[in-house]
Amino acid sequence: MAVTLEQAQRVGYTCLKALLRFAFMVANNLVAIPSYVLYLIALQPLRILDSKSFWYIEGVLFKWLLAMVSSWGWWAGYTVVEWGDDVKAVSEDEAMVLVNHQATGDVCTLMMCLQDKGTVVRQMMWLMDHIFKYTNFGIVSLIHGDFFIRQGRTHRDQQLVLLKEHLEKYYRSRNRKWIVLFPEGGFLRKRRETSQAFAKKNNLPFLKHVTLPRIGATQVILKTLVAPQENGTPSGGDAVRKESKSKGLQWVIDTTIAYPKAEPIDIQTWILGYRQPTVTHVHYRIFPVKDVPAEPEALTNWLYQRFIEKEDLLTHFYETGAFPPPEGQTKAISREMTLSNLWLVAIQSFAFLSGGMWYCLFQYLYHCLF
């Protein structure tokens, strides 16, 4: 079929826009990430004298970096509509966030929709696949104190021990509030077949839109961060006991991400912006941690039930274009999440000005020394 002039122009425009966006992203990374690192190197004396203030500043810079990533999608027309419980109500409490995982764009979506949730972004810890350690953002996550987990049965036990040690060492000392993890342990498209085979073998529900979660990391987080009286485990709350001022983990936020037509956004799309403007839908359900069982078998059943509910939510969404109303209500209420373009421009300007400042400083030092 012959290509019309209009179609050729549209393709040319899309390619040019993608190229310009990619160039901007590269420039953004080249100034923002080194500036983040250099600011924190310069502030090392403050870390010794006043650790709390140091990690406060680091958290602000971290939030701004995530806002820059959010801006790439926001300015491409990739927005978010939120449903269910209002998580702003628990933004100052400690919470564990359980998220279904479809594509790399899930992380970008969370970076965006949590920007307006108070101090959450600067005080959160991420659990992510170890491969992200080797990306451009890896150095930032290492400094911030995120945990990189290796997947696979051969690494599982060791990784859970390392996770427990990591939480005890960094979670309280850096004043973290929320911890985000993807219990499925991988992307939906990669794990669905294996999960369905496991479900069939063990007489569990057949899931299409999510996979059965893995319990290991969730159990370690609860055991380490929940105060003993919250869910009745006398051996729990190891990190809480070391920080008596902390109330421990208070909430579990079950988060379900849904994309129109079940077509997830990946990081390439987020950066290049070649997909038409898209509204991603995010559903929250908040559970008090005292309602979450501590025993492994009961916790496994509880976590399975959450993902069975996610399956029902997503099935309803893909059929109707909306999430169902909460139990006992007749209508579901959605909230459009917004970002300030002025604020995003201000942060981007700060990044480029910082990059220029550090460049001039190093040029000056080079000429002085040589």
Secondary structure, DSSP 8 states (H G I E B T S, - for coil): ----HHHHHHHHHHHHHHHHHHHHHHHHHHHHHHHHHHHHHHTHHHHHH-HHHHHHHHHHHHHHHHHHHHHHHHTTTEEEEEEES-GGGGTTS-EEEEE---STHHHHHHHHHTTTSTTTGGGEEEEEEGGGGGSTTHHHHHHHT-EEE--SHHHHHHHHHHHHHHIIIIITTTT--EEEE-TT-S-HHHHHHHHHHHHHHTT----SSS-----HHHHHHHHHHS-HHHHT-TT--HHHHT-TT-----EEEEEEEE-GGG----HHHHHH--S--EEEEEEEEEEEGGGS--SHHHHHHHHHHHHHHHHHHHHHHHHHSS----TT-S---EEEE---HHHHHHHHHHHHHHHHHHHHHHHHHHHHH-
